[in-house]
Amino acid sequence: MNDTDDQVFVEDQSPATELPVIRLKKHEDRRVSAGHLWVFSNEIDTGASPITAFERGDLVQVRSDRDRFLGYGYINPNSLICVRILGRDRKFAPGPSLIVHRLRIALALRERFFEGPYYRLVHGESDGLPGLIVDRFGDVLVVQIGTAGMEVMKGAIVDALVKVIKPGVVVFKNNSGARDLEQLEKYVEAAVGELPSHVQVIERGAVFTAPLEEGQKTGWFYDQSGNRRQFLPLIKGSKRVLDVFSYVGAWAVPAGLDGAEVTCVDSSQSALEAASANGVANGVPLTVLRGDAFEVMESLVAAGEKYDCVIVDPPAFIKRRKDVPRGEAAYKRVNQLAMQLLPRDGLLVSCSCSYHLPPETLQDAIQRSARHLGRFAQILSTGGQSPDHPIHPAIPETRYLKAFLSRVTYD
């Protein structure tokens, strides 16, 4: 970093060394020293640094039991993840300029891989801004804050986004369940411009419209864009495609543009209406079936329907560790139903966004489903989250998406 870059961190505040200290217990500095950004409440020496004396979002410096500086972060005394590290240079405490700097670095990564302004701009810890998600839809930025520390920095976040991106609209879609863990209220509001009802996405030559306030997450699933780019050319040639958990048709519309007759399955009427509209906008007629995915698939099996390719991209069946047994059973069942809808030689795209489901366990679910049906599965391609969702090597939780493209035949 050159001298000019150094100046970006200089803040109008008390000297960094005057920030209050959070001291860790003996031997509890190893994980943070290795690069992790989280400090758990049970790792803190509360005798030396009582956390109840802090307000949510206060800036602190983290030190080992031997007084070694570990980093600056923000604290939430009411959360299991008590401190999240924002920076490790002891000369520069976190502030507005740090957010600008992080945004510029994040933008440079996205501009390297994406031709147009449609991507996840900030992916929390992986971009050095824990608790912050920003998705870009052209001139519209949709922001999700999941921590009290980032909520305190809300004004600085808006200023930084305006400075770096110059968007026409900045929306805070702060209505996720993650905010409950930080005891934060939920709301959706426009900080810049007017709150739009929909956002527009351009992907693989197709134009999509997705609901914003009523839509899932920020309105779109950019994490699957890499898998769609990788898998869709490989399933080209499929005459009939079934897209289960289709949402607004991100998989379905490109498959239709490649010549397939596509059927979408989702439990959300508004999602299916959006999928149909996206199909019409791109000249692709879609058939939509509303209902519980498992029930709809069972009815299609009973009716003897067959599809050359079945895509299953479900929501997380495993949200907490205690959900693992039930979730693993659900992944096996959905893959088994999908295989029953394939002809003698068909293609299966099977995905999971459950962090607690390792890739090898999803692979095992595919294999066990195939053997249960007397089928033979060949994995042709594997995928993960797209490059706008980078993985932090020290934080396993940032690696969550996995996908397999399999050929399923008879033994």
C-alpha positions as a Markdown table, in Angstrom:
| # | Residue | x | y | z |
|---|---|---|---|---|
| 1 | Met | 0.0 | 0.0 | 0.0 |
| 2 | Asn | 1.5 | 3.4 | -1.0 |
| 3 | Asp | 1.4 | 6.6 | 1.1 |
| 4 | Thr | -1.6 | 7.9 | -0.7 |
| 5 | Asp | -3.6 | 4.7 | 0.1 |
| 6 | Asp | -2.5 | 5.0 | 3.8 |
| 7 | Gln | -4.3 | 8.3 | 4.1 |
| 8 | Val | -7.7 | 6.7 | 3.3 |
| 9 | Phe | -7.9 | 5.3 | 6.8 |
| 10 | Val | -7.3 | 8.6 | 8.7 |
| 11 | Glu | -10.4 | 9.3 | 10.8 |
| 12 | Asp | -11.7 | 12.4 | 12.6 |
| 13 | Gln | -11.9 | 10.6 | 16.0 |
| 14 | Ser | -9.9 | 9.9 | 19.1 |
| 15 | Pro | -6.6 | 8.1 | 18.6 |
| 16 | Ala | -7.1 | 4.5 | 17.9 |
| 17 | Thr | -5.1 | 3.4 | 20.9 |
| 18 | Glu | -7.7 | 5.0 | 23.1 |
| 19 | Leu | -10.5 | 2.6 | 22.0 |
| 20 | Pro | -11.6 | 0.4 | 24.9 |
| 21 | Val | -10.0 | -3.0 | 25.2 |
| 22 | Ile | -11.6 | -6.4 | 24.9 |
| 23 | Arg | -9.1 | -8.9 | 26.4 |
| 24 | Leu | -9.3 | -12.6 | 25.6 |
| 25 | Lys | -8.7 | -15.5 | 27.9 |
| 26 | Lys | -5.5 | -17.4 | 27.7 |
| 27 | His | -5.0 | -19.4 | 24.5 |
| 28 | Glu | -8.3 | -17.9 | 23.0 |
| 29 | Asp | -6.4 | -15.7 | 20.5 |
| 30 | Arg | -5.3 | -18.6 | 18.2 |
| 31 | Arg | -8.3 | -18.6 | 15.9 |
| 32 | Val | -8.4 | -14.8 | 15.6 |
| 33 | Ser | -4.6 | -14.7 | 15.0 |
| 34 | Ala | -5.1 | -17.3 | 12.2 |
| 35 | Gly | -7.5 | -14.9 | 10.4 |
| 36 | His | -11.0 | -15.5 | 11.7 |
| 37 | Leu | -13.1 | -12.4 | 12.3 |
| 38 | Trp | -15.3 | -13.6 | 15.1 |
| 39 | Val | -14.8 | -13.4 | 18.8 |
| 40 | Phe | -17.3 | -15.4 | 20.9 |
| 41 | Ser | -18.5 | -14.2 | 24.2 |
| 42 | Asn | -17.0 | -17.3 | 26.1 |
| 43 | Glu | -13.6 | -16.4 | 24.7 |
| 44 | Ile | -13.5 | -13.0 | 26.5 |
| 45 | Asp | -12.0 | -12.4 | 29.9 |
| 46 | Thr | -15.0 | -10.6 | 31.3 |
| 47 | Gly | -13.2 | -9.9 | 34.6 |
| 48 | Ala | -10.6 | -7.8 | 32.7 |
| 49 | Ser | -13.1 | -6.4 | 30.2 |
| 50 | Pro | -16.7 | -6.6 | 31.4 |
| 51 | Ile | -18.8 | -6.7 | 28.2 |
| 52 | Thr | -21.9 | -5.5 | 29.9 |
| 53 | Ala | -20.4 | -2.0 | 30.1 |
| 54 | Phe | -20.6 | -1.7 | 26.3 |
| 55 | Glu | -23.4 | -0.5 | 24.0 |
| 56 | Arg | -24.2 | -2.5 | 20.9 |
| 57 | Gly | -22.0 | -1.4 | 18.0 |
| 58 | Asp | -19.3 | 0.2 | 20.1 |
| 59 | Leu | -15.8 | 0.1 | 18.5 |
| 60 | Val | -13.2 | -1.8 | 20.5 |
| 61 | Gln | -9.7 | -3.1 | 20.2 |
| 62 | Val | -9.1 | -6.8 | 20.8 |
| 63 | Arg | -6.0 | -8.0 | 22.7 |
| 64 | Ser | -4.7 | -11.3 | 23.9 |
| 65 | Asp | -4.1 | -12.2 | 27.5 |
| 66 | Arg | -0.5 | -11.1 | 27.0 |
| 67 | Asp | -1.7 | -7.7 | 25.7 |
| 68 | Arg | -0.9 | -8.5 | 22.0 |
| 69 | Phe | -3.0 | -6.4 | 19.6 |
| 70 | Leu | -5.3 | -8.6 | 17.5 |
| 71 | Gly | -7.5 | -6.1 | 15.7 |
| 72 | Tyr | -10.3 | -3.5 | 15.8 |
| 73 | Gly | -13.9 | -4.5 | 15.7 |
| 74 | Tyr | -17.4 | -3.7 | 16.9 |
| 75 | Ile | -19.1 | -5.4 | 19.9 |
| 76 | Asn | -22.6 | -6.6 | 20.7 |
| 77 | Pro | -22.6 | -7.7 | 24.4 |
| 78 | Asn | -25.9 | -9.5 | 23.8 |
| 79 | Ser | -24.7 | -11.8 | 21.0 |
| 80 | Leu | -22.9 | -15.1 | 21.0 |
| 81 | Ile | -20.6 | -13.7 | 18.4 |
| 82 | Cys | -19.6 | -10.8 | 20.6 |
| 83 | Val | -17.0 | -9.0 | 18.5 |
| 84 | Arg | -16.5 | -8.9 | 14.8 |
| 85 | Ile | -13.1 | -7.8 | 13.5 |
| 86 | Leu | -13.0 | -4.9 | 11.0 |
| 87 | Gly | -9.3 | -4.3 | 10.7 |
| 88 | Arg | -5.9 | -5.4 | 11.9 |
| 89 | Asp | -3.7 | -2.4 | 11.4 |
| 90 | Arg | -3.2 | -0.9 | 14.8 |
| 91 | Lys | -2.5 | 2.6 | 13.3 |
| 92 | Phe | -6.0 | 2.9 | 11.8 |
| 93 | Ala | -9.2 | 2.4 | 13.7 |
| 94 | Pro | -12.4 | 1.6 | 11.7 |
| 95 | Gly | -14.4 | 4.5 | 10.4 |
| 96 | Pro | -16.1 | 5.9 | 7.2 |
| 97 | Ser | -12.8 | 5.9 | 5.2 |
| 98 | Leu | -12.3 | 2.2 | 5.9 |
| 99 | Ile | -15.7 | 1.4 | 4.5 |
| 100 | Val | -14.9 | 3.4 | 1.3 |
| 101 | His | -11.6 | 1.5 | 1.0 |
| 102 | Arg | -13.2 | -1.9 | 1.4 |
| 103 | Leu | -15.9 | -1.0 | -1.1 |
| 104 | Arg | -13.3 | 0.0 | -3.7 |
| 105 | Ile | -11.5 | -3.3 | -3.2 |
| 106 | Ala | -14.8 | -5.2 | -3.5 |
| 107 | Leu | -15.8 | -3.3 | -6.6 |
| 108 | Ala | -12.4 | -4.1 | -8.3 |
| 109 | Leu | -13.0 | -7.8 | -7.8 |
| 110 | Arg | -16.5 | -7.7 | -9.3 |
| 111 | Glu | -15.5 | -5.6 | -12.3 |
| 112 | Arg | -12.8 | -8.2 | -13.0 |
| 113 | Phe | -15.4 | -11.0 | -13.4 |
| 114 | Phe | -18.6 | -9.4 | -14.5 |
| 115 | Glu | -19.3 | -7.4 | -17.7 |
| 116 | Gly | -22.4 | -5.6 | -16.3 |
| 117 | Pro | -23.4 | -4.1 | -13.0 |
| 118 | Tyr | -25.3 | -7.2 | -11.8 |
| 119 | Tyr | -23.6 | -9.0 | -8.9 |
| 120 | Arg | -23.1 | -9.1 | -5.1 |
| 121 | Leu | -21.0 | -6.1 | -4.4 |
| 122 | Val | -20.3 | -6.9 | -0.7 |
| 123 | His | -20.3 | -10.4 | 0.8 |
| 124 | Gly | -19.9 | -9.7 | 4.5 |
| 125 | Glu | -16.8 | -11.2 | 6.2 |
| 126 | Ser | -15.3 | -12.3 | 2.9 |
| 127 | Asp | -15.0 | -8.6 | 1.9 |
| 128 | Gly | -13.8 | -7.4 | 5.3 |
| 129 | Leu | -17.2 | -5.9 | 6.2 |
| 130 | Pro | -18.8 | -8.4 | 8.5 |
| 131 | Gly | -22.6 | -8.1 | 8.8 |
| 132 | Leu | -23.0 | -6.2 | 5.5 |
| 133 | Ile | -24.5 | -7.5 | 2.3 |
| 134 | Val | -24.9 | -5.4 | -0.8 |
| 135 | Asp | -26.4 | -6.6 | -4.1 |
| 136 | Arg | -26.1 | -4.5 | -7.2 |
| 137 | Phe | -28.9 | -4.3 | -9.8 |
| 138 | Gly | -27.6 | -1.7 | -12.2 |
| 139 | Asp | -28.4 | 1.7 | -10.7 |
| 140 | Val | -30.1 | 0.1 | -7.6 |
| 141 | Leu | -28.2 | -1.1 | -4.6 |
| 142 | Val | -30.0 | -3.4 | -2.1 |
| 143 | Val | -28.3 | -3.5 | 1.3 |
| 144 | Gln | -28.9 | -6.0 | 4.1 |
| 145 | Ile | -27.4 | -5.4 | 7.6 |
| 146 | Gly | -27.3 | -8.3 | 9.9 |
| 147 | Thr | -25.4 | -7.0 | 12.9 |
| 148 | Ala | -25.8 | -4.2 | 15.4 |
| 149 | Gly | -22.3 | -2.9 | 14.6 |
| 150 | Met | -23.2 | -2.3 | 11.0 |
| 151 | Glu | -26.5 | -0.8 | 11.9 |
| 152 | Val | -24.6 | 1.9 | 13.9 |
| 153 | Met | -22.6 | 2.5 | 10.7 |
| 154 | Lys | -25.6 | 2.8 | 8.5 |
| 155 | Gly | -25.1 | 6.5 | 7.6 |
| 156 | Ala | -21.4 | 5.9 | 6.8 |
| 157 | Ile | -22.4 | 2.9 | 4.6 |
| 158 | Val | -24.8 | 5.0 | 2.6 |
| 159 | Asp | -22.2 | 7.8 | 2.2 |
| 160 | Ala | -19.6 | 5.3 | 1.1 |
| 161 | Leu | -21.9 | 3.6 | -1.5 |
| 162 | Val | -22.8 | 7.0 | -2.9 |
| 163 | Lys | -19.1 | 8.0 | -3.1 |
| 164 | Val | -17.9 | 4.8 | -4.7 |
| 165 | Ile | -20.8 | 3.6 | -6.8 |
| 166 | Lys | -23.0 | 6.8 | -7.3 |
| 167 | Pro | -26.2 | 4.8 | -7.4 |
| 168 | Gly | -29.7 | 6.2 | -8.2 |
| 169 | Val | -31.3 | 4.1 | -5.4 |
| 170 | Val | -30.1 | 2.6 | -2.2 |
| 171 | Val | -32.5 | 0.3 | -0.4 |
| 172 | Phe | -32.1 | -1.2 | 3.0 |
| 173 | Lys | -33.9 | -4.5 | 3.0 |
| 174 | Asn | -33.4 | -5.3 | 6.7 |
| 175 | Asn | -36.1 | -7.9 | 7.3 |
| 176 | Ser | -34.1 | -11.1 | 7.6 |
| 177 | Gly | -34.2 | -13.5 | 10.5 |
| 178 | Ala | -30.5 | -12.9 | 11.2 |
| 179 | Arg | -31.5 | -9.6 | 12.8 |
| 180 | Asp | -33.4 | -11.4 | 15.5 |
| 181 | Leu | -30.1 | -12.8 | 16.8 |
| 182 | Glu | -28.8 | -9.2 | 17.2 |
| 183 | Gln | -32.0 | -7.9 | 18.6 |
| 184 | Leu | -32.5 | -5.5 | 15.8 |
| 185 | Glu | -35.9 | -4.3 | 14.4 |
| 186 | Lys | -36.9 | -5.2 | 10.9 |
| 187 | Tyr | -37.6 | -2.7 | 8.2 |
| 188 | Val | -37.4 | -2.0 | 4.5 |
| 189 | Glu | -36.7 | 1.6 | 3.4 |
| 190 | Ala | -35.0 | 3.6 | 0.7 |
| 191 | Ala | -32.0 | 5.7 | 1.9 |
| 192 | Val | -31.4 | 7.2 | -1.6 |
| 193 | Gly | -34.1 | 7.6 | -4.2 |
| 194 | Glu | -37.5 | 5.9 | -4.0 |
| 195 | Leu | -38.2 | 2.4 | -3.0 |
| 196 | Pro | -38.8 | 0.3 | -6.2 |
| 197 | Ser | -41.3 | -2.6 | -6.2 |
| 198 | His | -39.0 | -4.6 | -8.4 |
| 199 | Val | -35.3 | -4.9 | -9.5 |
| 200 | Gln | -34.0 | -5.8 | -12.9 |
| 201 | Val | -31.3 | -8.4 | -13.6 |
| 202 | Ile | -29.5 | -9.2 | -16.9 |
| 203 | Glu | -27.9 | -12.7 | -16.9 |
| 204 | Arg | -26.7 | -14.8 | -19.8 |
| 205 | Gly | -28.5 | -12.5 | -22.3 |
| 206 | Ala | -31.8 | -12.8 | -20.5 |
| 207 | Val | -33.6 | -9.9 | -18.8 |
| 208 | Phe | -35.3 | -10.7 | -15.5 |
| 209 | Thr | -37.6 | -8.7 | -13.2 |
| 210 | Ala | -37.6 | -9.8 | -9.5 |
| 211 | Pro | -39.8 | -8.5 | -6.7 |
| 212 | Leu | -37.9 | -6.5 | -4.1 |
| 213 | Glu | -39.9 | -5.9 | -0.9 |
| 214 | Glu | -41.9 | -9.2 | -1.2 |
| 215 | Gly | -39.1 | -11.2 | -2.9 |
| 216 | Gln | -36.6 | -13.5 | -1.2 |
| 217 | Lys | -33.3 | -12.2 | 0.2 |
| 218 | Thr | -32.4 | -9.1 | -1.8 |
| 219 | Gly | -34.7 | -10.1 | -4.7 |
| 220 | Trp | -32.2 | -12.4 | -6.5 |
| 221 | Phe | -29.8 | -15.3 | -6.0 |
| 222 | Tyr | -26.5 | -14.1 | -7.4 |
| 223 | Asp | -24.6 | -17.0 | -5.7 |
| 224 | Gln | -26.0 | -19.4 | -8.3 |
| 225 | Ser | -25.0 | -17.3 | -11.3 |
| 226 | Gly | -21.7 | -19.2 | -11.7 |
| 227 | Asn | -23.4 | -22.6 | -11.6 |
| 228 | Arg | -26.0 | -21.4 | -14.1 |
| 229 | Arg | -23.2 | -20.3 | -16.4 |
| 230 | Gln | -21.4 | -23.6 | -16.0 |
| 231 | Phe | -24.3 | -26.1 | -16.1 |
| 232 | Leu | -26.8 | -24.6 | -18.5 |
| 233 | Pro | -24.6 | -25.1 | -21.6 |
| 234 | Leu | -24.2 | -28.8 | -20.6 |
| 235 | Ile | -28.0 | -29.4 | -20.3 |
| 236 | Lys | -28.6 | -27.7 | -23.7 |
| 237 | Gly | -30.4 | -30.1 | -25.9 |
| 238 | Ser | -32.8 | -31.3 | -23.2 |
| 239 | Lys | -36.3 | -31.2 | -24.7 |
| 240 | Arg | -38.2 | -31.1 | -21.4 |
| 241 | Val | -36.9 | -29.4 | -18.3 |
| 242 | Leu | -38.4 | -29.4 | -14.8 |
| 243 | Asp | -37.2 | -26.5 | -12.5 |
| 244 | Val | -38.2 | -27.3 | -8.9 |
| 245 | Phe | -38.0 | -24.4 | -6.4 |
| 246 | Ser | -37.9 | -22.2 | -9.4 |
| 247 | Tyr | -38.5 | -18.8 | -7.7 |
| 248 | Val | -38.6 | -16.3 | -10.6 |
| 249 | Gly | -37.1 | -18.5 | -13.3 |
| 250 | Ala | -33.3 | -17.9 | -13.2 |
| 251 | Trp | -32.7 | -21.5 | -14.4 |
| 252 | Ala | -35.9 | -21.9 | -16.3 |
| 253 | Val | -35.8 | -18.9 | -18.7 |
| 254 | Pro | -32.2 | -19.6 | -20.1 |
| 255 | Ala | -33.2 | -23.3 | -20.5 |
| 256 | Gly | -36.2 | -22.2 | -22.5 |
| 257 | Leu | -34.0 | -19.9 | -24.6 |
| 258 | Asp | -31.9 | -23.0 | -25.4 |
| 259 | Gly | -35.0 | -24.6 | -26.8 |
| 260 | Ala | -36.4 | -26.6 | -23.9 |
| 261 | Glu | -40.1 | -26.9 | -22.9 |
| 262 | Val | -39.8 | -25.8 | -19.2 |
| 263 | Thr | -42.1 | -26.3 | -16.2 |
| 264 | Cys | -41.5 | -24.4 | -13.0 |
| 265 | Val | -42.5 | -25.6 | -9.6 |
| 266 | Asp | -42.7 | -23.3 | -6.5 |
| 267 | Ser | -45.0 | -22.7 | -3.5 |
| 268 | Ser | -45.1 | -19.0 | -4.0 |
| 269 | Gln | -47.8 | -17.6 | -6.3 |
| 270 | Ser | -46.0 | -14.3 | -6.7 |
| 271 | Ala | -42.7 | -16.0 | -7.6 |
| 272 | Leu | -44.5 | -18.1 | -10.3 |
| 273 | Glu | -46.2 | -15.0 | -11.7 |
| 274 | Ala | -42.8 | -13.3 | -11.9 |
| 275 | Ala | -41.4 | -16.4 | -13.6 |
| 276 | Ser | -44.2 | -16.4 | -16.1 |
| 277 | Ala | -43.6 | -12.7 | -16.8 |
| 278 | Asn | -39.9 | -13.2 | -17.2 |
| 279 | Gly | -40.6 | -16.0 | -19.6 |
| 280 | Val | -42.9 | -13.8 | -21.7 |
| 281 | Ala | -40.4 | -10.9 | -21.6 |
| 282 | Asn | -37.8 | -13.2 | -23.1 |
| 283 | Gly | -40.0 | -15.0 | -25.6 |
| 284 | Val | -40.1 | -18.2 | -23.6 |
| 285 | Pro | -43.5 | -19.7 | -22.6 |
| 286 | Leu | -43.3 | -21.4 | -19.2 |
| 287 | Thr | -45.6 | -23.9 | -17.6 |
| 288 | Val | -46.0 | -23.2 | -13.8 |
| 289 | Leu | -47.2 | -25.5 | -11.1 |
| 290 | Arg | -47.9 | -24.1 | -7.6 |
| 291 | Gly | -47.6 | -26.2 | -4.5 |
| 292 | Asp | -45.3 | -28.0 | -2.1 |
| 293 | Ala | -42.4 | -29.2 | -4.1 |
| 294 | Phe | -42.4 | -32.7 | -2.7 |
| 295 | Glu | -46.2 | -33.1 | -3.3 |
| 296 | Val | -46.0 | -31.7 | -6.8 |
| 297 | Met | -43.2 | -34.0 | -7.7 |
| 298 | Glu | -45.0 | -37.0 | -6.3 |
| 299 | Ser | -48.1 | -36.2 | -8.4 |
| 300 | Leu | -45.9 | -35.9 | -11.5 |
| 301 | Val | -44.3 | -39.3 | -10.7 |
| 302 | Ala | -47.8 | -40.8 | -10.3 |
| 303 | Ala | -48.9 | -39.3 | -13.6 |
| 304 | Gly | -45.9 | -40.9 | -15.4 |
| 305 | Glu | -44.3 | -37.6 | -16.4 |
| 306 | Lys | -40.7 | -37.6 | -17.6 |
| 307 | Tyr | -38.2 | -34.8 | -18.1 |
| 308 | Asp | -34.8 | -34.8 | -19.8 |
| 309 | Cys | -33.4 | -32.6 | -17.1 |
| 310 | Val | -34.6 | -31.9 | -13.5 |
| 311 | Ile | -33.2 | -29.0 | -11.6 |
| 312 | Val | -33.6 | -29.0 | -7.8 |
| 313 | Asp | -32.4 | -25.8 | -6.1 |
| 314 | Pro | -34.2 | -25.8 | -2.7 |
| 315 | Pro | -33.9 | -23.4 | 0.2 |
| 316 | Ala | -31.7 | -24.5 | 3.0 |
| 317 | Phe | -33.2 | -27.6 | 4.6 |
| 318 | Ile | -30.6 | -27.4 | 7.3 |
| 319 | Lys | -30.5 | -24.0 | 9.0 |
| 320 | Arg | -29.1 | -25.1 | 12.4 |
| 321 | Arg | -27.0 | -28.1 | 13.4 |
| 322 | Lys | -30.0 | -29.7 | 15.1 |
| 323 | Asp | -31.7 | -29.8 | 11.7 |
| 324 | Val | -29.1 | -32.1 | 10.2 |
| 325 | Pro | -30.9 | -35.5 | 10.4 |
| 326 | Arg | -34.2 | -34.2 | 9.1 |
| 327 | Gly | -32.4 | -32.1 | 6.4 |
| 328 | Glu | -30.3 | -34.9 | 5.1 |
| 329 | Ala | -33.5 | -37.0 | 4.7 |
| 330 | Ala | -35.1 | -34.2 | 2.8 |
| 331 | Tyr | -32.1 | -33.9 | 0.4 |
| 332 | Lys | -32.2 | -37.6 | -0.2 |
| 333 | Arg | -36.0 | -37.6 | -0.8 |
| 334 | Val | -35.9 | -34.6 | -3.2 |
| 335 | Asn | -33.2 | -36.2 | -5.3 |
| 336 | Gln | -34.9 | -39.5 | -5.3 |
| 337 | Leu | -38.2 | -37.9 | -6.6 |
| 338 | Ala | -36.2 | -36.0 | -9.2 |
| 339 | Met | -34.6 | -39.2 | -10.5 |
| 340 | Gln | -38.0 | -40.9 | -10.8 |
| 341 | Leu | -39.0 | -38.1 | -13.2 |
| 342 | Leu | -36.0 | -38.8 | -15.5 |
| 343 | Pro | -36.1 | -41.1 | -18.5 |
| 344 | Arg | -33.6 | -43.9 | -18.9 |
| 345 | Asp | -30.9 | -41.4 | -19.6 |
| 346 | Gly | -31.4 | -38.0 | -18.0 |
| 347 | Leu | -29.7 | -35.1 | -16.3 |
| 348 | Leu | -30.0 | -34.0 | -12.7 |
| 349 | Val | -28.9 | -30.6 | -11.3 |
| 350 | Ser | -28.9 | -30.9 | -7.5 |
| 351 | Cys | -28.0 | -28.0 | -5.2 |
| 352 | Ser | -27.8 | -27.2 | -1.5 |
| 353 | Cys | -27.2 | -23.8 | 0.2 |
| 354 | Ser | -27.1 | -25.5 | 3.7 |
| 355 | Tyr | -23.7 | -24.7 | 5.3 |
| 356 | His | -24.2 | -27.7 | 7.6 |
| 357 | Leu | -24.5 | -30.1 | 4.6 |
| 358 | Pro | -21.0 | -31.0 | 3.4 |
| 359 | Pro | -20.6 | -31.5 | -0.4 |
| 360 | Glu | -19.7 | -35.2 | 0.2 |
| 361 | Thr | -23.0 | -35.6 | 2.0 |
| 362 | Leu | -25.0 | -34.2 | -0.9 |
| 363 | Gln | -23.0 | -36.4 | -3.2 |
| 364 | Asp | -23.9 | -39.4 | -1.0 |
| 365 | Ala | -27.6 | -38.4 | -1.1 |
| 366 | Ile | -27.4 | -38.5 | -4.9 |
| 367 | Gln | -25.7 | -41.9 | -4.9 |
| 368 | Arg | -28.0 | -43.4 | -2.4 |
| 369 | Ser | -31.0 | -42.2 | -4.2 |
| 370 | Ala | -29.7 | -43.7 | -7.5 |
| 371 | Arg | -29.0 | -47.1 | -5.8 |
| 372 | His | -32.5 | -47.1 | -4.1 |
| 373 | Leu | -34.1 | -46.8 | -7.6 |
| 374 | Gly | -31.7 | -49.2 | -9.3 |
| 375 | Arg | -30.1 | -46.4 | -11.2 |
| 376 | Phe | -26.5 | -45.4 | -12.0 |
| 377 | Ala | -25.4 | -41.8 | -11.4 |
| 378 | Gln | -22.4 | -40.2 | -13.0 |
| 379 | Ile | -21.3 | -36.8 | -11.7 |
| 380 | Leu | -20.4 | -34.7 | -14.7 |
| 381 | Ser | -19.6 | -31.3 | -13.1 |
| 382 | Thr | -19.5 | -29.7 | -9.6 |
| 383 | Gly | -20.0 | -26.1 | -8.6 |
| 384 | Gly | -20.1 | -23.7 | -5.7 |
| 385 | Gln | -20.9 | -20.1 | -5.1 |
| 386 | Ser | -20.0 | -17.6 | -7.8 |
| 387 | Pro | -16.9 | -15.3 | -7.5 |
| 388 | Asp | -19.0 | -12.4 | -6.2 |
| 389 | His | -19.5 | -14.6 | -3.1 |
| 390 | Pro | -15.9 | -15.1 | -2.2 |
| 391 | Ile | -14.9 | -17.6 | 0.5 |
| 392 | His | -12.9 | -16.4 | 3.5 |
| 393 | Pro | -10.3 | -19.2 | 4.0 |
| 394 | Ala | -10.3 | -18.8 | 7.8 |
| 395 | Ile | -14.1 | -18.8 | 8.1 |
| 396 | Pro | -15.7 | -22.1 | 7.0 |
| 397 | Glu | -19.2 | -20.6 | 7.3 |
| 398 | Thr | -18.6 | -18.4 | 4.2 |
| 399 | Arg | -18.5 | -21.6 | 2.1 |
| 400 | Tyr | -22.0 | -22.9 | 1.9 |
| 401 | Leu | -23.3 | -23.4 | -1.7 |
| 402 | Lys | -22.6 | -26.7 | -3.5 |
| 403 | Ala | -24.1 | -28.1 | -6.8 |
| 404 | Phe | -23.7 | -31.2 | -8.8 |
| 405 | Leu | -24.7 | -32.0 | -12.4 |
| 406 | Ser | -25.3 | -35.7 | -12.8 |
| 407 | Arg | -26.2 | -38.1 | -15.5 |
| 408 | Val | -28.6 | -40.7 | -14.3 |
| 409 | Thr | -29.1 | -44.0 | -16.3 |
| 410 | Tyr | -30.2 | -47.5 | -15.6 |
| 411 | Asp | -27.8 | -50.2 | -14.5 |
